[in-house]
Amino acid sequence: DATVAERAKVRPELGAALQALCWGSLGVAGVPAGVVKGYLIEWYGARLLFGLAIFAALAVLVPPLGGWLGETRRAAAGRKGVRAMCGEVWSHPTKKVVAASAALVGLYSISLGVLQLTVGRSHSQLVDSLTLGGNFGLTTLLYLLLRRVDDCLARAAVFTFLSGVLQPYSSVLFEWAHAPAADSADLRCRSAAACAALDAAVANGTAPPPPDGSLPCGWAAAQQLPCLSPIVYTWVGVVSSATLAGGTALYATYFQTWSYRSILATSQAALFLINLLDNVFVARLNLRFGVSDVAFIFGDEVLVGVLSRLQAMPFLIYAAKLCPPSVEASMFALFMGLSNFGSAAGQYVGSALLRFFGGVEAPAFERLGAYVFT
């Protein structure tokens, strides 16, 4: 990402094409990976995938070690050289602001993670309040810092972070809809103990009998839950990768002439309407209209994937263009960090909403509809 930002400064007319090449390649490569992923989870469980991901992450070492970036190693200068480099950063007005902003985001993200891990359960209301207040405090400080460089740059950074924070996210909808993998243990009759407990509940009349006790999703089906298999989610992942490539190509072909404001506003409005379909899924209205759960989730993935890519491409392009000279790599890294951290902060907000509603847990998911609507 940082290298693309630097190259976009050299050839600004190719900024959109560079982003399309990178993200389109990611989508194309993701298709075969997505095909394999679900079957590995089904047969061997999630641990194998995490192990493979560790080795796949080492691929980031190939470009620098191979000399592909066209950079030269600095001569070893010892402590004095490090001090001189730090002094150069803090004496340069733009570099100083970017470094301070990056330090602020890093310290806040670490503090928020530690807070959630240590006292998130025992003092959930206090942590939720501190998280919400801290998120907006960070946006204020970021704006005040970056506006010293450029007001448009500051507003873009704040938008990047808040676009993730203001979209609460949790995995509860997946927990409600998915079927077991090879190594899962779930309350919905996906382990021997859970099935024994449910059999006892059926025997004493406190739970309805499953339509087929031999099926791991039998009890879930009795509750009219989708119980989508890992194989279905495998192909959803394949579709997601395909829409990543397709949405990128669509933007590069037809939407480059749109203003950033127009395409961001249009795609955000469309995403809002599409996300309302989650309420249809949870209420099981799709079945009433003759649309199966599999068909519904595939259609939803296509629409959301394409619109999300149309929304993301302008951000990537204007972020690269807004990066000030001499700090392109650092500033673009800060933009991407704010985007990713904003999504993580949105998960914290989603967890806070789960605690606020209560009853949005397996196996009953009693207030799931109210949570999804909110």
C-alpha positions in Angstrom: 0.0 0.0 0.0 2.8 2.4 0.9 4.7 1.6 -2.2 1.6 2.2 -4.4 1.1 5.6 -2.7 4.7 6.6 -3.5 4.3 5.4 -7.2 1.0 7.3 -7.4 2.8 10.5 -6.7 5.3 9.8 -9.5 2.5 8.8 -12.0 -0.7 10.4 -10.7 -2.6 9.6 -13.9 -2.1 5.9 -13.1 -3.3 6.1 -9.4 -6.7 4.4 -10.1 -5.1 1.8 -12.3 -2.5 0.9 -9.7 -5.2 0.4 -7.0 -7.3 -1.6 -9.5 -4.3 -3.8 -10.2 -3.5 -4.5 -6.6 -7.1 -5.1 -5.4 -8.1 -6.9 -8.5 -5.2 -9.3 -8.1 -6.2 -9.9 -4.5 -9.7 -10.8 -5.6 -8.6 -13.1 -8.4 -6.1 -14.9 -6.1 -8.8 -15.2 -3.4 -11.1 -17.3 -5.6 -9.0 -20.6 -5.5 -8.1 -20.0 -1.9 -11.8 -19.6 -1.0 -12.6 -22.9 -2.8 -10.1 -24.8 -0.7 -10.8 -23.0 2.6 -14.2 -24.4 3.5 -13.3 -28.0 2.7 -10.2 -27.8 5.0 -12.4 -26.4 7.8 -15.0 -29.1 7.2 -12.4 -32.0 7.2 -9.7 -30.8 9.6 -11.1 -27.8 11.6 -9.9 -24.2 11.9 -6.4 -24.9 13.4 -4.9 -26.1 10.1 -6.0 -22.8 8.4 -4.4 -20.7 11.1 -1.2 -22.7 10.8 -1.2 -22.2 7.0 -1.9 -18.5 7.4 1.3 -18.1 9.5 3.4 -19.4 6.6 1.4 -17.4 4.0 2.1 -14.2 6.0 5.8 -14.8 5.4 5.3 -13.9 1.8 5.6 -10.3 2.7 9.3 -10.9 3.1 9.7 -11.8 -0.6 9.6 -8.3 -2.2 12.1 -6.6 0.1 14.5 -9.5 0.1 14.2 -9.9 -3.6 15.0 -6.2 -4.2 11.7 -5.6 -6.0 11.1 -2.2 -4.2 14.1 -0.5 -5.7 15.3 0.7 -2.3 18.8 0.7 -0.9 19.8 -0.2 2.7 20.9 2.6 4.9 24.4 2.4 6.2 24.6 1.3 9.8 25.0 4.4 11.9 24.6 3.2 15.4 22.8 5.1 18.1 23.9 8.5 16.9 22.4 7.7 13.5 19.1 6.7 15.0 19.1 9.9 17.1 19.8 11.9 14.0 17.0 10.2 12.1 14.5 10.8 15.0 15.7 14.4 15.2 15.1 14.8 11.5 11.5 13.6 11.9 10.7 15.8 14.8 12.3 18.9 13.3 10.3 18.5 10.1 6.8 20.1 10.5 4.9 17.5 8.4 6.8 14.4 9.5 6.4 15.4 13.1 2.6 15.7 12.8 2.3 12.3 11.0 4.6 10.6 13.5 2.6 12.1 16.4 -0.7 11.0 14.8 0.6 7.5 14.3 1.8 7.3 17.9 -1.6 8.5 19.2 -3.5 5.9 17.2 -1.1 3.1 18.2 -1.2 4.0 21.9 -5.0 4.3 21.9 -5.5 1.0 20.1 -3.2 -0.9 22.5 -4.9 0.8 25.5 -8.4 -0.1 24.2 -7.4 -3.7 23.6 -5.9 -4.1 27.0 -8.9 -2.5 28.6 -11.3 -4.8 26.8 -9.3 -7.9 27.7 -8.7 -7.1 31.4 -11.9 -5.6 32.7 -14.3 -5.8 29.7 -16.4 -8.5 31.4 -16.3 -7.4 35.0 -17.0 -3.7 34.3 -18.7 -3.9 30.9 -20.7 -0.7 31.2 -17.7 1.4 32.3 -15.6 -0.1 29.5 -18.3 0.5 26.9 -18.6 4.2 28.0 -14.8 4.7 27.9 -14.7 3.0 24.5 -17.4 5.3 22.9 -15.9 8.4 24.5 -12.4 7.4 23.5 -13.3 6.8 19.9 -14.7 10.3 19.5 -11.9 11.8 21.5 -9.4 10.2 19.1 -11.2 11.6 16.1 -11.0 15.1 17.7 -7.3 14.9 18.5 -6.5 13.5 15.0 -8.4 16.3 13.3 -6.6 18.9 15.4 -3.2 17.4 14.7 -3.6 16.7 10.9 -5.2 20.0 10.1 -1.8 21.6 10.7 -0.7 19.9 7.6 -3.9 20.1 5.5 -7.6 20.5 6.5 -8.8 18.2 3.7 -6.3 15.5 4.9 -7.6 15.8 8.4 -11.2 15.4 7.4 -10.3 12.4 5.2 -8.5 10.7 8.1 -11.5 11.3 10.5 -13.9 10.0 7.9 -11.8 6.9 7.4 -11.9 6.1 11.1 -15.5 7.0 11.8 -16.8 5.0 8.8 -15.7 1.9 10.7 -16.6 3.0 14.2 -20.2 4.0 13.2 -20.9 0.6 11.7 -21.2 -1.7 14.7 -20.2 -5.3 13.8 -20.3 -8.6 15.6 -20.2 -12.3 14.5 -23.6 -13.0 16.1 -25.4 -13.3 12.8 -22.9 -15.9 11.6 -23.2 -17.8 15.0 -27.0 -17.8 14.4 -26.8 -19.1 10.8 -23.8 -21.4 10.5 -23.6 -25.2 10.8 -20.8 -27.1 12.7 -17.3 -27.6 11.4 -15.2 -30.7 12.2 -13.9 -29.4 15.5 -16.7 -27.2 16.7 -18.5 -27.5 20.1 -21.7 -25.5 20.1 -24.9 -25.2 22.1 -27.1 -26.1 19.2 -26.5 -29.8 19.4 -23.0 -29.8 17.9 -21.3 -31.7 20.7 -22.2 -35.0 22.5 -22.9 -33.1 25.8 -25.1 -30.5 24.1 -27.1 -33.2 22.3 -27.5 -35.2 25.5 -28.8 -32.1 27.2 -31.2 -31.4 24.4 -32.4 -35.0 24.3 -33.2 -34.7 28.0 -35.1 -31.4 27.4 -37.1 -33.1 24.6 -37.9 -36.0 26.9 -39.3 -33.8 29.7 -41.2 -31.6 27.2 -39.2 -28.4 27.7 -37.8 -28.4 24.1 -39.3 -29.4 20.8 -38.0 -32.6 19.3 -35.6 -32.3 16.4 -36.9 -33.4 13.0 -34.0 -35.8 12.6 -31.9 -36.6 15.7 -29.0 -38.0 13.6 -28.3 -34.6 12.0 -26.0 -32.2 13.8 -28.3 -29.4 12.8 -31.5 -31.3 13.7 -32.3 -29.2 16.7 -31.3 -26.0 15.0 -33.6 -26.8 12.1 -36.5 -27.3 14.6 -35.9 -23.7 15.7 -36.0 -22.7 12.0 -32.4 -21.5 12.0 -30.6 -21.6 8.6 -27.7 -23.9 9.7 -25.6 -23.2 6.7 -22.7 -25.6 6.3 -19.0 -24.6 6.1 -19.1 -25.6 2.4 -21.8 -23.0 1.7 -19.6 -20.4 3.5 -16.7 -21.6 1.4 -18.5 -20.7 -1.8 -19.7 -17.4 -0.2 -16.0 -16.6 0.3 -15.4 -17.5 -3.4 -18.2 -15.1 -4.4 -16.8 -12.4 -2.1 -13.4 -12.7 -3.8 -15.0 -12.6 -7.2 -17.0 -9.5 -6.3 -13.8 -7.9 -5.0 -12.2 -8.3 -8.5 -15.5 -7.5 -10.3 -16.2 -4.4 -8.2 -12.6 -3.2 -8.8 -13.0 -3.7 -12.5 -16.4 -2.0 -12.5 -15.0 1.1 -10.8 -11.9 1.3 -13.1 -14.2 0.9 -16.2 -17.3 3.0 -15.5 -17.0 5.1 -12.3 -13.6 6.8 -12.5 -15.3 9.9 -13.9 -17.6 10.2 -10.8 -16.6 12.7 -8.1 -15.5 11.2 -4.8 -18.4 12.8 -3.0 -21.0 11.4 -5.4 -19.8 7.8 -5.5 -19.2 7.7 -1.7 -22.7 9.1 -1.0 -24.4 6.8 -3.5 -22.6 3.6 -2.4 -23.2 4.4 1.3 -26.9 4.9 0.7 -27.1 1.7 -1.3 -25.2 -0.2 1.4 -27.7 1.1 4.0 -30.6 -0.3 2.0 -28.9 -3.6 1.3 -28.0 -4.1 5.0 -31.7 -3.9 5.9 -32.0 -7.3 4.2 -30.4 -8.8 7.3 -33.8 -8.1 9.0 -35.5 -10.1 6.2 -33.1 -13.0 6.8 -33.5 -13.0 10.6 -37.3 -12.8 10.4 -37.2 -15.7 7.9 -39.2 -13.7 5.4 -37.1 -14.9 2.5 -38.5 -18.4 3.0 -42.0 -17.0 2.8 -41.2 -15.5 -0.6 -39.7 -18.8 -1.8 -36.1 -17.7 -1.6 -33.8 -20.3 0.1 -31.3 -19.3 2.7 -28.4 -20.3 0.3 -29.7 -18.2 -2.5 -30.4 -15.3 -0.2 -27.0 -15.2 1.3 -25.3 -15.5 -2.1 -27.3 -12.6 -3.5 -26.6 -10.5 -0.4 -22.9 -11.2 -0.7 -22.8 -10.1 -4.4 -24.6 -6.9 -3.8 -22.6 -5.9 -0.6 -19.3 -7.0 -2.1 -19.7 -4.9 -5.3 -21.0 -1.8 -3.4 -18.3 -2.1 -0.7 -15.6 -2.2 -3.4 -17.1 0.8 -5.2 -17.0 2.7 -1.9 -13.5 1.6 -1.0 -11.8 2.4 -4.3 -12.2 6.2 -4.1 -10.9 6.1 -0.5 -7.8 4.3 -1.6 -7.2 6.7 -4.5 -7.8 10.0 -2.7 -5.8 8.7 0.3 -2.8 8.2 -1.9 -3.3 11.6 -3.6 -3.6 13.4 -0.2 -0.4 12.0 1.2 2.1 15.0 1.6 5.5 14.8 -0.1 8.3 13.0 1.8 5.8 11.1 4.0 3.7 9.2 1.4 4.4 5.8 2.8 3.9 6.7 6.5 0.7 8.7 5.8 -0.9 6.0 3.6 0.0 3.5 6.3 -1.8 5.7 8.8 -4.8 5.9 6.5 -4.9 2.1 6.3 -4.3 1.7 10.0 -7.3 4.0 10.7 -9.4 2.0 8.3 -8.6 -1.3 9.9 -8.7 0.0 13.5 -12.0 1.7 12.8 -13.5 -1.7 11.8 -12.0 -3.2 15.0 -13.5 -0.4 17.1 -16.8 -1.0 15.4 -16.6 -4.6 16.7 -16.2 -3.2 20.2 -19.3 -1.0 19.7 -21.1 -4.1 18.4 -20.1 -6.0 21.6 -21.4 -3.1 23.6 -24.8 -3.3 21.8 -24.9 -7.1 22.4 -24.5 -6.5 26.2 -27.1 -3.7 26.1 -29.7 -5.8 24.4 -29.0 -9.0 26.3 -30.5 -12.3 25.2 -28.7 -12.3 21.8 -26.8 -15.5 22.6 -27.0 -19.1 21.5 -29.0 -21.2 21.4 -32.2 -19.1 21.6 -31.0 -15.8 20.1 -34.2 -14.3 21.6 -33.5 -10.6 20.8 -31.5 -11.1 17.6 -34.1 -9.3 15.5 -34.0 -6.1 17.6 -30.2 -6.2 17.6 -29.9 -6.6 13.8 -32.5 -3.8 13.2 -30.5 -1.4 15.4 
